[in-house]
Amino acid sequence: MQLLNEVLRGTPIWVFALFGYLLWAGIRGLTPSARKVSRVWITPAIFITWGVIGLVMRSGPLAANLLHWLIAALVGAGVGVLARVPMQVDASKNLVVQPGSVLPLIRNVTIFGAHYALNVLAAVKPELSAQYMTWDIYVSGASAWYFAGWAIRFLSAYRARDRGPCLDRPDDIPARTPPT
């Protein structure tokens, strides 16, 4: 219990705020919703930025860190490009309608949890810090490039809206529209 208290006290407030936002966004994504296109980019921007910061701020030899980050980036980008992005587009209102899914919640909490757990382990076991932070670089690279790949897939599906029906745009998604 004392260790848990120390971990929570040693956690910066921004970490709790970020977790709260990611949890809220994931829970909100459980139901179908219509969102402004600009709001769709918030979570990817968070993880891409966090992934790049994870590389830049890491101590140790830059070449080795970059190699680990790029290896993970290849895997993350591949998964992101393959991710389905089901949506309907209302271009006149600049809205994207997406079905509800538990996957974004699981994805967001898993990535956040991996970062958090690795950083806590590095703080609790300083003698193993280098190994934990190497794994954190892998998480940073994979998550940043997963969202970069997802962004490519999203833009492709978004642009395809004018070419008629496609697998990434089911026409039967009920909408929960935002207030105007």
PyMOL CGO cylinders between C-alpha atoms (Angstrom):
from pymol import cmd
from pymol.cgo import CYLINDER

trace = [
    CYLINDER, 0.00, 0.00, 0.00, 2.86, 2.35, 0.81, 0.3, 1, 1, 1, 1, 1, 1,
    CYLINDER, 2.86, 2.35, 0.81, 4.43, 1.68, -2.63, 0.3, 1, 1, 1, 1, 1, 1,
    CYLINDER, 4.43, 1.68, -2.63, 1.10, 2.48, -4.33, 0.3, 1, 1, 1, 1, 1, 1,
    CYLINDER, 1.10, 2.48, -4.33, 0.85, 5.75, -2.38, 0.3, 1, 1, 1, 1, 1, 1,
    CYLINDER, 0.85, 5.75, -2.38, 4.41, 6.68, -3.36, 0.3, 1, 1, 1, 1, 1, 1,
    CYLINDER, 4.41, 6.68, -3.36, 3.75, 5.86, -7.03, 0.3, 1, 1, 1, 1, 1, 1,
    CYLINDER, 3.75, 5.86, -7.03, 0.57, 7.94, -7.08, 0.3, 1, 1, 1, 1, 1, 1,
    CYLINDER, 0.57, 7.94, -7.08, 2.25, 10.85, -5.27, 0.3, 1, 1, 1, 1, 1, 1,
    CYLINDER, 2.25, 10.85, -5.27, 5.19, 10.69, -7.68, 0.3, 1, 1, 1, 1, 1, 1,
    CYLINDER, 5.19, 10.69, -7.68, 2.94, 10.75, -10.74, 0.3, 1, 1, 1, 1, 1, 1,
    CYLINDER, 2.94, 10.75, -10.74, 2.74, 14.21, -12.36, 0.3, 1, 1, 1, 1, 1, 1,
    CYLINDER, 2.74, 14.21, -12.36, -0.75, 15.73, -12.48, 0.3, 1, 1, 1, 1, 1, 1,
    CYLINDER, -0.75, 15.73, -12.48, -0.68, 15.89, -16.29, 0.3, 1, 1, 1, 1, 1, 1,
    CYLINDER, -0.68, 15.89, -16.29, -0.54, 12.06, -16.36, 0.3, 1, 1, 1, 1, 1, 1,
    CYLINDER, -0.54, 12.06, -16.36, -3.85, 11.85, -14.47, 0.3, 1, 1, 1, 1, 1, 1,
    CYLINDER, -3.85, 11.85, -14.47, -5.38, 14.49, -16.75, 0.3, 1, 1, 1, 1, 1, 1,
    CYLINDER, -5.38, 14.49, -16.75, -4.22, 12.64, -19.86, 0.3, 1, 1, 1, 1, 1, 1,
    CYLINDER, -4.22, 12.64, -19.86, -5.54, 9.33, -18.55, 0.3, 1, 1, 1, 1, 1, 1,
    CYLINDER, -5.54, 9.33, -18.55, -8.87, 10.98, -17.73, 0.3, 1, 1, 1, 1, 1, 1,
    CYLINDER, -8.87, 10.98, -17.73, -9.15, 12.40, -21.24, 0.3, 1, 1, 1, 1, 1, 1,
    CYLINDER, -9.15, 12.40, -21.24, -8.21, 9.10, -22.93, 0.3, 1, 1, 1, 1, 1, 1,
    CYLINDER, -8.21, 9.10, -22.93, -10.67, 7.21, -20.75, 0.3, 1, 1, 1, 1, 1, 1,
    CYLINDER, -10.67, 7.21, -20.75, -13.42, 9.75, -21.45, 0.3, 1, 1, 1, 1, 1, 1,
    CYLINDER, -13.42, 9.75, -21.45, -12.74, 9.67, -25.21, 0.3, 1, 1, 1, 1, 1, 1,
    CYLINDER, -12.74, 9.67, -25.21, -12.73, 5.87, -25.20, 0.3, 1, 1, 1, 1, 1, 1,
    CYLINDER, -12.73, 5.87, -25.20, -15.99, 5.62, -23.26, 0.3, 1, 1, 1, 1, 1, 1,
    CYLINDER, -15.99, 5.62, -23.26, -17.58, 8.22, -25.53, 0.3, 1, 1, 1, 1, 1, 1,
    CYLINDER, -17.58, 8.22, -25.53, -16.50, 6.12, -28.50, 0.3, 1, 1, 1, 1, 1, 1,
    CYLINDER, -16.50, 6.12, -28.50, -18.53, 3.15, -27.27, 0.3, 1, 1, 1, 1, 1, 1,
    CYLINDER, -18.53, 3.15, -27.27, -21.64, 4.64, -28.88, 0.3, 1, 1, 1, 1, 1, 1,
    CYLINDER, -21.64, 4.64, -28.88, -22.10, 5.87, -32.46, 0.3, 1, 1, 1, 1, 1, 1,
    CYLINDER, -22.10, 5.87, -32.46, -21.30, 9.55, -32.79, 0.3, 1, 1, 1, 1, 1, 1,
    CYLINDER, -21.30, 9.55, -32.79, -20.90, 12.40, -35.22, 0.3, 1, 1, 1, 1, 1, 1,
    CYLINDER, -20.90, 12.40, -35.22, -17.88, 14.62, -34.63, 0.3, 1, 1, 1, 1, 1, 1,
    CYLINDER, -17.88, 14.62, -34.63, -16.25, 17.52, -36.36, 0.3, 1, 1, 1, 1, 1, 1,
    CYLINDER, -16.25, 17.52, -36.36, -13.35, 16.27, -38.46, 0.3, 1, 1, 1, 1, 1, 1,
    CYLINDER, -13.35, 16.27, -38.46, -10.93, 18.39, -36.42, 0.3, 1, 1, 1, 1, 1, 1,
    CYLINDER, -10.93, 18.39, -36.42, -11.91, 16.56, -33.21, 0.3, 1, 1, 1, 1, 1, 1,
    CYLINDER, -11.91, 16.56, -33.21, -11.12, 13.18, -34.76, 0.3, 1, 1, 1, 1, 1, 1,
    CYLINDER, -11.12, 13.18, -34.76, -7.43, 14.18, -34.75, 0.3, 1, 1, 1, 1, 1, 1,
    CYLINDER, -7.43, 14.18, -34.75, -7.08, 14.89, -31.01, 0.3, 1, 1, 1, 1, 1, 1,
    CYLINDER, -7.08, 14.89, -31.01, -6.23, 11.38, -29.78, 0.3, 1, 1, 1, 1, 1, 1,
    CYLINDER, -6.23, 11.38, -29.78, -3.89, 10.58, -32.71, 0.3, 1, 1, 1, 1, 1, 1,
    CYLINDER, -3.89, 10.58, -32.71, -2.13, 13.91, -32.13, 0.3, 1, 1, 1, 1, 1, 1,
    CYLINDER, -2.13, 13.91, -32.13, -1.65, 13.07, -28.45, 0.3, 1, 1, 1, 1, 1, 1,
    CYLINDER, -1.65, 13.07, -28.45, -0.11, 9.68, -29.16, 0.3, 1, 1, 1, 1, 1, 1,
    CYLINDER, -0.11, 9.68, -29.16, 2.05, 10.86, -32.07, 0.3, 1, 1, 1, 1, 1, 1,
    CYLINDER, 2.05, 10.86, -32.07, 3.39, 13.73, -29.97, 0.3, 1, 1, 1, 1, 1, 1,
    CYLINDER, 3.39, 13.73, -29.97, 3.94, 11.48, -26.95, 0.3, 1, 1, 1, 1, 1, 1,
    CYLINDER, 3.94, 11.48, -26.95, 5.73, 8.96, -29.16, 0.3, 1, 1, 1, 1, 1, 1,
    CYLINDER, 5.73, 8.96, -29.16, 8.09, 11.55, -30.61, 0.3, 1, 1, 1, 1, 1, 1,
    CYLINDER, 8.09, 11.55, -30.61, 8.74, 13.06, -27.17, 0.3, 1, 1, 1, 1, 1, 1,
    CYLINDER, 8.74, 13.06, -27.17, 9.46, 9.53, -25.92, 0.3, 1, 1, 1, 1, 1, 1,
    CYLINDER, 9.46, 9.53, -25.92, 12.28, 9.31, -28.45, 0.3, 1, 1, 1, 1, 1, 1,
    CYLINDER, 12.28, 9.31, -28.45, 13.65, 12.83, -28.13, 0.3, 1, 1, 1, 1, 1, 1,
    CYLINDER, 13.65, 12.83, -28.13, 13.67, 12.93, -24.33, 0.3, 1, 1, 1, 1, 1, 1,
    CYLINDER, 13.67, 12.93, -24.33, 15.19, 9.48, -23.82, 0.3, 1, 1, 1, 1, 1, 1,
    CYLINDER, 15.19, 9.48, -23.82, 18.71, 9.35, -22.44, 0.3, 1, 1, 1, 1, 1, 1,
    CYLINDER, 18.71, 9.35, -22.44, 21.32, 7.11, -23.95, 0.3, 1, 1, 1, 1, 1, 1,
    CYLINDER, 21.32, 7.11, -23.95, 22.85, 6.85, -27.39, 0.3, 1, 1, 1, 1, 1, 1,
    CYLINDER, 22.85, 6.85, -27.39, 20.57, 8.49, -29.96, 0.3, 1, 1, 1, 1, 1, 1,
    CYLINDER, 20.57, 8.49, -29.96, 21.46, 5.96, -32.69, 0.3, 1, 1, 1, 1, 1, 1,
    CYLINDER, 21.46, 5.96, -32.69, 20.43, 2.98, -30.54, 0.3, 1, 1, 1, 1, 1, 1,
    CYLINDER, 20.43, 2.98, -30.54, 17.25, 4.71, -29.34, 0.3, 1, 1, 1, 1, 1, 1,
    CYLINDER, 17.25, 4.71, -29.34, 16.35, 5.67, -32.90, 0.3, 1, 1, 1, 1, 1, 1,
    CYLINDER, 16.35, 5.67, -32.90, 16.92, 2.10, -34.11, 0.3, 1, 1, 1, 1, 1, 1,
    CYLINDER, 16.92, 2.10, -34.11, 14.58, 0.67, -31.44, 0.3, 1, 1, 1, 1, 1, 1,
    CYLINDER, 14.58, 0.67, -31.44, 12.01, 3.39, -32.16, 0.3, 1, 1, 1, 1, 1, 1,
    CYLINDER, 12.01, 3.39, -32.16, 12.10, 2.76, -35.94, 0.3, 1, 1, 1, 1, 1, 1,
    CYLINDER, 12.10, 2.76, -35.94, 11.76, -1.01, -35.55, 0.3, 1, 1, 1, 1, 1, 1,
    CYLINDER, 11.76, -1.01, -35.55, 8.63, -0.47, -33.48, 0.3, 1, 1, 1, 1, 1, 1,
    CYLINDER, 8.63, -0.47, -33.48, 7.49, 2.25, -35.89, 0.3, 1, 1, 1, 1, 1, 1,
    CYLINDER, 7.49, 2.25, -35.89, 7.44, -0.23, -38.79, 0.3, 1, 1, 1, 1, 1, 1,
    CYLINDER, 7.44, -0.23, -38.79, 5.19, -2.58, -36.84, 0.3, 1, 1, 1, 1, 1, 1,
    CYLINDER, 5.19, -2.58, -36.84, 2.94, 0.24, -35.59, 0.3, 1, 1, 1, 1, 1, 1,
    CYLINDER, 2.94, 0.24, -35.59, 2.57, 1.80, -39.05, 0.3, 1, 1, 1, 1, 1, 1,
    CYLINDER, 2.57, 1.80, -39.05, 1.72, -1.57, -40.57, 0.3, 1, 1, 1, 1, 1, 1,
    CYLINDER, 1.72, -1.57, -40.57, -1.01, -2.21, -38.03, 0.3, 1, 1, 1, 1, 1, 1,
    CYLINDER, -1.01, -2.21, -38.03, -2.31, 1.36, -38.33, 0.3, 1, 1, 1, 1, 1, 1,
    CYLINDER, -2.31, 1.36, -38.33, -2.55, 1.22, -42.13, 0.3, 1, 1, 1, 1, 1, 1,
    CYLINDER, -2.55, 1.22, -42.13, -4.45, -2.07, -41.89, 0.3, 1, 1, 1, 1, 1, 1,
    CYLINDER, -4.45, -2.07, -41.89, -6.89, -0.72, -39.28, 0.3, 1, 1, 1, 1, 1, 1,
    CYLINDER, -6.89, -0.72, -39.28, -10.48, -0.35, -40.47, 0.3, 1, 1, 1, 1, 1, 1,
    CYLINDER, -10.48, -0.35, -40.47, -11.84, 3.17, -40.21, 0.3, 1, 1, 1, 1, 1, 1,
    CYLINDER, -11.84, 3.17, -40.21, -15.61, 2.80, -40.62, 0.3, 1, 1, 1, 1, 1, 1,
    CYLINDER, -15.61, 2.80, -40.62, -17.31, 6.13, -41.15, 0.3, 1, 1, 1, 1, 1, 1,
    CYLINDER, -17.31, 6.13, -41.15, -19.80, 8.22, -43.01, 0.3, 1, 1, 1, 1, 1, 1,
    CYLINDER, -19.80, 8.22, -43.01, -18.94, 11.76, -44.02, 0.3, 1, 1, 1, 1, 1, 1,
    CYLINDER, -18.94, 11.76, -44.02, -21.22, 14.77, -44.05, 0.3, 1, 1, 1, 1, 1, 1,
    CYLINDER, -21.22, 14.77, -44.05, -18.97, 17.16, -45.99, 0.3, 1, 1, 1, 1, 1, 1,
    CYLINDER, -18.97, 17.16, -45.99, -21.48, 19.99, -45.88, 0.3, 1, 1, 1, 1, 1, 1,
    CYLINDER, -21.48, 19.99, -45.88, -21.31, 20.06, -42.07, 0.3, 1, 1, 1, 1, 1, 1,
    CYLINDER, -21.31, 20.06, -42.07, -17.67, 18.87, -41.87, 0.3, 1, 1, 1, 1, 1, 1,
    CYLINDER, -17.67, 18.87, -41.87, -18.80, 15.89, -39.75, 0.3, 1, 1, 1, 1, 1, 1,
    CYLINDER, -18.80, 15.89, -39.75, -17.59, 12.32, -39.55, 0.3, 1, 1, 1, 1, 1, 1,
    CYLINDER, -17.59, 12.32, -39.55, -20.04, 9.73, -38.27, 0.3, 1, 1, 1, 1, 1, 1,
    CYLINDER, -20.04, 9.73, -38.27, -18.41, 6.67, -36.71, 0.3, 1, 1, 1, 1, 1, 1,
    CYLINDER, -18.41, 6.67, -36.71, -19.97, 3.57, -35.16, 0.3, 1, 1, 1, 1, 1, 1,
    CYLINDER, -19.97, 3.57, -35.16, -19.48, 2.75, -31.51, 0.3, 1, 1, 1, 1, 1, 1,
    CYLINDER, -19.48, 2.75, -31.51, -16.60, 0.43, -30.70, 0.3, 1, 1, 1, 1, 1, 1,
    CYLINDER, -16.60, 0.43, -30.70, -14.70, -0.77, -27.65, 0.3, 1, 1, 1, 1, 1, 1,
    CYLINDER, -14.70, -0.77, -27.65, -11.44, -0.96, -29.63, 0.3, 1, 1, 1, 1, 1, 1,
    CYLINDER, -11.44, -0.96, -29.63, -10.38, 2.70, -29.22, 0.3, 1, 1, 1, 1, 1, 1,
    CYLINDER, -10.38, 2.70, -29.22, -10.92, 2.47, -25.46, 0.3, 1, 1, 1, 1, 1, 1,
    CYLINDER, -10.92, 2.47, -25.46, -8.85, -0.73, -25.23, 0.3, 1, 1, 1, 1, 1, 1,
    CYLINDER, -8.85, -0.73, -25.23, -6.16, 0.69, -27.53, 0.3, 1, 1, 1, 1, 1, 1,
    CYLINDER, -6.16, 0.69, -27.53, -5.85, 4.00, -25.66, 0.3, 1, 1, 1, 1, 1, 1,
    CYLINDER, -5.85, 4.00, -25.66, -5.80, 2.46, -22.18, 0.3, 1, 1, 1, 1, 1, 1,
    CYLINDER, -5.80, 2.46, -22.18, -3.34, -0.25, -23.26, 0.3, 1, 1, 1, 1, 1, 1,
    CYLINDER, -3.34, -0.25, -23.26, -0.86, 2.22, -24.74, 0.3, 1, 1, 1, 1, 1, 1,
    CYLINDER, -0.86, 2.22, -24.74, -1.20, 4.58, -21.79, 0.3, 1, 1, 1, 1, 1, 1,
    CYLINDER, -1.20, 4.58, -21.79, -0.90, 1.67, -19.35, 0.3, 1, 1, 1, 1, 1, 1,
    CYLINDER, -0.90, 1.67, -19.35, 2.24, 0.36, -21.04, 0.3, 1, 1, 1, 1, 1, 1,
    CYLINDER, 2.24, 0.36, -21.04, 3.91, 3.78, -20.86, 0.3, 1, 1, 1, 1, 1, 1,
    CYLINDER, 3.91, 3.78, -20.86, 2.85, 4.28, -17.26, 0.3, 1, 1, 1, 1, 1, 1,
    CYLINDER, 2.85, 4.28, -17.26, 3.83, 0.80, -16.08, 0.3, 1, 1, 1, 1, 1, 1,
    CYLINDER, 3.83, 0.80, -16.08, 7.26, 0.97, -17.74, 0.3, 1, 1, 1, 1, 1, 1,
    CYLINDER, 7.26, 0.97, -17.74, 8.00, 4.38, -16.23, 0.3, 1, 1, 1, 1, 1, 1,
    CYLINDER, 8.00, 4.38, -16.23, 6.85, 3.24, -12.78, 0.3, 1, 1, 1, 1, 1, 1,
    CYLINDER, 6.85, 3.24, -12.78, 8.97, 0.09, -13.03, 0.3, 1, 1, 1, 1, 1, 1,
    CYLINDER, 8.97, 0.09, -13.03, 11.98, 2.17, -14.07, 0.3, 1, 1, 1, 1, 1, 1,
    CYLINDER, 11.98, 2.17, -14.07, 11.48, 4.41, -11.02, 0.3, 1, 1, 1, 1, 1, 1,
    CYLINDER, 11.48, 4.41, -11.02, 10.93, 1.53, -8.61, 0.3, 1, 1, 1, 1, 1, 1,
    CYLINDER, 10.93, 1.53, -8.61, 13.80, -0.60, -9.97, 0.3, 1, 1, 1, 1, 1, 1,
    CYLINDER, 13.80, -0.60, -9.97, 16.48, 1.91, -11.00, 0.3, 1, 1, 1, 1, 1, 1,
    CYLINDER, 16.48, 1.91, -11.00, 18.97, -0.90, -11.66, 0.3, 1, 1, 1, 1, 1, 1,
    CYLINDER, 18.97, -0.90, -11.66, 16.69, -2.09, -14.50, 0.3, 1, 1, 1, 1, 1, 1,
    CYLINDER, 16.69, -2.09, -14.50, 15.72, 1.39, -15.70, 0.3, 1, 1, 1, 1, 1, 1,
    CYLINDER, 15.72, 1.39, -15.70, 17.65, 1.14, -18.99, 0.3, 1, 1, 1, 1, 1, 1,
    CYLINDER, 17.65, 1.14, -18.99, 15.81, -2.05, -19.97, 0.3, 1, 1, 1, 1, 1, 1,
    CYLINDER, 15.81, -2.05, -19.97, 12.39, -0.63, -19.07, 0.3, 1, 1, 1, 1, 1, 1,
    CYLINDER, 12.39, -0.63, -19.07, 13.10, 2.58, -20.95, 0.3, 1, 1, 1, 1, 1, 1,
    CYLINDER, 13.10, 2.58, -20.95, 14.19, 0.60, -24.02, 0.3, 1, 1, 1, 1, 1, 1,
    CYLINDER, 14.19, 0.60, -24.02, 10.78, -1.08, -23.96, 0.3, 1, 1, 1, 1, 1, 1,
    CYLINDER, 10.78, -1.08, -23.96, 9.18, 2.34, -23.51, 0.3, 1, 1, 1, 1, 1, 1,
    CYLINDER, 9.18, 2.34, -23.51, 10.94, 3.48, -26.71, 0.3, 1, 1, 1, 1, 1, 1,
    CYLINDER, 10.94, 3.48, -26.71, 9.32, 0.53, -28.49, 0.3, 1, 1, 1, 1, 1, 1,
    CYLINDER, 9.32, 0.53, -28.49, 5.91, 1.58, -27.14, 0.3, 1, 1, 1, 1, 1, 1,
    CYLINDER, 5.91, 1.58, -27.14, 6.59, 5.18, -28.23, 0.3, 1, 1, 1, 1, 1, 1,
    CYLINDER, 6.59, 5.18, -28.23, 7.58, 4.22, -31.77, 0.3, 1, 1, 1, 1, 1, 1,
    CYLINDER, 7.58, 4.22, -31.77, 4.78, 1.71, -32.23, 0.3, 1, 1, 1, 1, 1, 1,
    CYLINDER, 4.78, 1.71, -32.23, 2.06, 4.01, -30.90, 0.3, 1, 1, 1, 1, 1, 1,
    CYLINDER, 2.06, 4.01, -30.90, 3.23, 7.10, -32.80, 0.3, 1, 1, 1, 1, 1, 1,
    CYLINDER, 3.23, 7.10, -32.80, 3.40, 5.24, -36.08, 0.3, 1, 1, 1, 1, 1, 1,
    CYLINDER, 3.40, 5.24, -36.08, 0.24, 3.24, -35.44, 0.3, 1, 1, 1, 1, 1, 1,
    CYLINDER, 0.24, 3.24, -35.44, -1.58, 6.57, -35.37, 0.3, 1, 1, 1, 1, 1, 1,
    CYLINDER, -1.58, 6.57, -35.37, 0.36, 7.85, -38.37, 0.3, 1, 1, 1, 1, 1, 1,
    CYLINDER, 0.36, 7.85, -38.37, -0.73, 4.73, -40.28, 0.3, 1, 1, 1, 1, 1, 1,
    CYLINDER, -0.73, 4.73, -40.28, -4.26, 5.16, -38.97, 0.3, 1, 1, 1, 1, 1, 1,
    CYLINDER, -4.26, 5.16, -38.97, -4.21, 8.76, -40.20, 0.3, 1, 1, 1, 1, 1, 1,
    CYLINDER, -4.21, 8.76, -40.20, -3.27, 7.59, -43.69, 0.3, 1, 1, 1, 1, 1, 1,
    CYLINDER, -3.27, 7.59, -43.69, -6.12, 5.07, -43.61, 0.3, 1, 1, 1, 1, 1, 1,
    CYLINDER, -6.12, 5.07, -43.61, -8.54, 7.68, -42.23, 0.3, 1, 1, 1, 1, 1, 1,
    CYLINDER, -8.54, 7.68, -42.23, -7.64, 10.21, -44.94, 0.3, 1, 1, 1, 1, 1, 1,
    CYLINDER, -7.64, 10.21, -44.94, -8.00, 7.55, -47.62, 0.3, 1, 1, 1, 1, 1, 1,
    CYLINDER, -8.00, 7.55, -47.62, -11.47, 6.59, -46.36, 0.3, 1, 1, 1, 1, 1, 1,
    CYLINDER, -11.47, 6.59, -46.36, -12.43, 10.25, -45.92, 0.3, 1, 1, 1, 1, 1, 1,
    CYLINDER, -12.43, 10.25, -45.92, -11.41, 11.10, -49.49, 0.3, 1, 1, 1, 1, 1, 1,
    CYLINDER, -11.41, 11.10, -49.49, -13.20, 8.02, -50.84, 0.3, 1, 1, 1, 1, 1, 1,
    CYLINDER, -13.20, 8.02, -50.84, -16.53, 9.47, -49.72, 0.3, 1, 1, 1, 1, 1, 1,
    CYLINDER, -16.53, 9.47, -49.72, -17.06, 11.01, -53.15, 0.3, 1, 1, 1, 1, 1, 1,
    CYLINDER, -17.06, 11.01, -53.15, -16.49, 7.74, -55.01, 0.3, 1, 1, 1, 1, 1, 1,
    CYLINDER, -16.49, 7.74, -55.01, -19.51, 5.94, -53.64, 0.3, 1, 1, 1, 1, 1, 1,
    CYLINDER, -19.51, 5.94, -53.64, -19.86, 3.19, -51.02, 0.3, 1, 1, 1, 1, 1, 1,
    CYLINDER, -19.86, 3.19, -51.02, -16.74, 1.50, -49.70, 0.3, 1, 1, 1, 1, 1, 1,
    CYLINDER, -16.74, 1.50, -49.70, -15.96, -0.97, -46.92, 0.3, 1, 1, 1, 1, 1, 1,
    CYLINDER, -15.96, -0.97, -46.92, -14.75, 1.81, -44.67, 0.3, 1, 1, 1, 1, 1, 1,
    CYLINDER, -14.75, 1.81, -44.67, -18.03, 3.73, -44.96, 0.3, 1, 1, 1, 1, 1, 1,
    CYLINDER, -18.03, 3.73, -44.96, -20.99, 1.57, -43.97, 0.3, 1, 1, 1, 1, 1, 1,
    CYLINDER, -20.99, 1.57, -43.97, -24.20, 3.43, -44.71, 0.3, 1, 1, 1, 1, 1, 1,
    CYLINDER, -24.20, 3.43, -44.71, -26.08, 2.07, -41.71, 0.3, 1, 1, 1, 1, 1, 1,
    CYLINDER, -26.08, 2.07, -41.71, -24.21, 3.90, -38.94, 0.3, 1, 1, 1, 1, 1, 1,
    CYLINDER, -24.21, 3.90, -38.94, -26.71, 5.68, -36.70, 0.3, 1, 1, 1, 1, 1, 1,
    CYLINDER, -26.71, 5.68, -36.70, -25.57, 9.14, -35.71, 0.3, 1, 1, 1, 1, 1, 1,
    CYLINDER, -25.57, 9.14, -35.71, -25.41, 10.94, -32.42, 0.3, 1, 1, 1, 1, 1, 1,
    CYLINDER, -25.41, 10.94, -32.42, -24.87, 14.46, -33.68, 0.3, 1, 1, 1, 1, 1, 1,
    CYLINDER, -24.87, 14.46, -33.68, -23.05, 17.11, -31.70, 0.3, 1, 1, 1, 1, 1, 1,
    CYLINDER, -23.05, 17.11, -31.70, -24.85, 20.26, -30.64, 0.3, 1, 1, 1, 1, 1, 1,
    CYLINDER, -24.85, 20.26, -30.64, -24.68, 23.02, -33.24, 0.3, 1, 1, 1, 1, 1, 1,
]
cmd.load_cgo(trace, "trace")
